[in-house]
Amino acid sequence: MAELLTRLLQELIHADARACAALPERRVQLLDAHRCERYFDGWPPGFRPESYVLPRLMKLRESGMPQHDYWESLFDVPLIVERFGFNRVRGNVAELGCGYGTFTLPVAASIGGVVHTFDIEPEMAERTSTRAREAGLTNVRIVTRDVAADGFDLDPGSCDAVLLFNILHGEHPVELLREAERLLGLNGFVAVTHWRTDIQTPRGPPADIRPSPAQVVKWAAEAGMSSVTPTGAMDLPPWHYGLKLTRT
Ligand SMILES: C[S@@+](CC[C@H](N)C(=O)[O-])C[C@H]1O[C@@H](n2cnc3c(N)ncnc32)[C@H](O)[C@@H]1O
């Protein structure tokens, strides 16, 4: 019985891996092995998941944070919240990387639903949690999670917006965009901000991995976001641009 289940599981993994050939190999194996684990409600006896479940992806490159006050001096946060129109969002929002909660809190204060925010660093999750509590916000759910490896723990179509702020220079931006789009309902949008590539900025990832607005739109197309319409890049002074990828 164990042998039969193992063989079936291997076939499922390999079939899924072929179907997802566009994804990097190790992520395919990790995600699909987890999917199979759910399918079987645990591993079948005698199955050795180590052969399939490869090491987790780590914190995305160049995603460490400087001092809190310095970080928040680099953005006009109310302007960014206003330009993306978060005050018109009635449903839920997901965010990859809360950091200090710089955008988590003002977005939560603007929307009708819940902000589900995820950070790989327990310290960042804790700081954002404390800030949300101190601000009296009850619509923030904070999860310590490696989103690059495990995705968001949210259902398809469950969000009106997904925030990818200052993060798309990490590894596998196409997969992150695909995962963000998965959460969107009709008229939902992926909100991207990043450091401008056409000027010198006081901080930000190195030029060779810093995506321009055109690069993000190209990645969105590679991610198969064919139902998504990008607005032109917004200027978010002093140092950033914004892109809104709306599901139409
Ligand atoms: C450059 S900061 C940006 C924080 C916030 N989005 C902002 O703009 O203020 C990136 C954040 O993403 C988190 N992060 C990096 N890799 C991650 C991963 N794989 N899963 C979840 N969070 C991650 C980091 O810990 C960090 O807090």
The ligand as an ORCA input file, in Angstrom:
! r2SCAN-3c Opt
* xyz 0 1
  C      12.520     46.638      1.767
  S      11.380     46.085      2.995
  C       9.869     46.874      2.475
  C       8.845     46.896      3.576
  C       7.510     47.586      3.200
  N       6.902     46.917      2.051
  C       7.748     49.030      2.906
  O       7.816     49.411      1.720
  O       7.893     49.818      3.876
  C      11.083     44.393      2.568
  C      10.377     43.587      3.655
  O      10.060     42.318      3.083
  C      10.379     41.297      4.008
  N      10.664     40.058      3.249
  C      11.793     39.741      2.570
  N      11.681     38.529      2.011
  C      10.449     38.065      2.342
  C       9.763     36.842      2.070
  N      10.330     35.887      1.355
  N       8.514     36.690      2.579
  C       7.943     37.665      3.338
  N       8.559     38.836      3.628
  C       9.795     39.040      3.131
  C      11.589     41.841      4.764
  O      11.745     41.203      6.019
  C      11.251     43.322      4.869
  O      10.540     43.632      6.043
*
